[in-house]
Amino acid sequence: MIRISKKVEYALMALKHISNSGNKVITTREISDTNNIPYDLLSKIMQTLKNENILSSNQGSSGGYSLSKR
């Protein structure tokens, strides 16, 4: 059996949530509330995914995250 850390589990849950949304931009708060993930921890995970070019981010009132590639 493979054991993964909570951070990896949360990252996979976030990526699945974003990929299921189609082309919609998703906020960290939405992912956090939907999947019951601590917001502060998820914010750090999302920044790491963005820095690794897995996610792209949009700032502003309609901001959030989307997948960099399909």
C-alpha positions as CSV (number, residue, x, y, z in Angstrom):
1,M,0.0,0.0,0.0
2,I,1.3,3.5,-0.9
3,R,1.1,6.1,1.9
4,I,0.8,9.7,0.9
5,S,1.0,12.8,3.1
6,K,-2.0,15.0,3.8
7,K,-0.5,17.8,1.7
8,V,-0.3,15.5,-1.3
9,E,-3.9,14.2,-0.6
10,Y,-5.2,17.8,-0.4
11,A,-3.3,18.8,-3.6
12,L,-4.9,15.9,-5.5
13,M,-8.3,16.8,-4.1
14,A,-7.9,20.4,-5.3
15,L,-6.7,19.3,-8.7
16,K,-9.6,17.0,-9.1
17,H,-12.0,19.8,-8.1
18,I,-10.5,22.2,-10.6
19,S,-10.5,19.6,-13.4
20,N,-14.2,18.8,-12.8
21,S,-15.1,22.4,-13.1
22,G,-14.3,22.7,-16.8
23,N,-12.9,26.1,-17.8
24,K,-14.3,27.8,-14.8
25,V,-11.8,29.7,-12.5
26,I,-12.0,28.2,-8.9
27,T,-11.2,30.0,-5.7
28,T,-9.2,28.4,-2.9
29,R,-12.1,29.2,-0.5
30,E,-14.5,27.2,-2.7
31,I,-12.2,24.2,-2.7
32,S,-11.6,24.5,1.0
33,D,-15.3,24.7,1.8
34,T,-16.3,21.9,-0.6
35,N,-13.7,19.4,0.4
36,N,-13.3,20.4,4.1
37,I,-9.6,21.3,3.8
38,P,-8.0,23.9,6.1
39,Y,-7.9,27.1,4.1
40,D,-4.5,28.3,5.2
41,L,-2.8,25.0,4.4
42,L,-4.6,24.8,1.0
43,S,-3.5,28.3,0.1
44,K,0.2,27.2,0.6
45,I,-0.4,24.1,-1.5
46,M,-2.1,26.1,-4.3
47,Q,0.9,28.5,-4.4
48,T,3.3,25.6,-4.7
49,L,1.2,24.1,-7.5
50,K,1.2,27.5,-9.2
51,N,5.0,27.9,-8.8
52,E,5.4,24.4,-10.4
53,N,3.3,25.6,-13.4
54,I,0.6,23.0,-12.7
55,L,-1.9,25.8,-12.0
56,S,-2.3,29.3,-13.4
57,S,-3.8,32.0,-11.2
58,N,-6.0,35.0,-12.0
59,Q,-6.1,37.9,-9.6
60,G,-8.9,40.3,-8.8
61,S,-12.6,40.0,-7.9
62,S,-13.1,37.2,-10.4
63,G,-9.8,35.6,-9.6
64,G,-8.9,32.0,-8.7
65,Y,-7.0,29.1,-10.1
66,S,-7.3,27.0,-13.3
67,L,-5.3,24.2,-14.7
68,S,-2.3,25.3,-16.8
69,K,-2.8,22.4,-19.2
70,R,-5.6,20.1,-20.0
